[in-house]
C-alpha cells in the first residue's frame, strides 16, 4: 500500500493519487488534476472521465450504495495502462464491456 506522500509512476503516468485531495489542500477533481500538467490516473468520484491527460476510473463496487440516489453518473469503469504508455478506459455494463 502507498502512503499519501508516495509516488507510483509507470510509463510516465502517476498512479498514486486517489483523487480526493487536490493541489494545496483543495478538493480533488478531474478538472483540478488536469491543471497539473502531467499524466495522472485517479479514482474517487466513481464517475469515469478523461480530460487533458487525466483518466478517472469509475466504481468497482455496487452502483447502489444506499447513499447515492438516481440519477447518477456512476459506472463500472477501469483504466488499463498498456506497455507503450497508452491508457484505455474499459466500461462494463452488466456482463458486456466497451472500450470507447
Helices and strands as residue ranges (DSSP letters): E 9-10, E 13-14, G 23-25, H 30-34, E 39-42, E 49-51, E 54-56, E 76-81, E 87-93, E 96-98
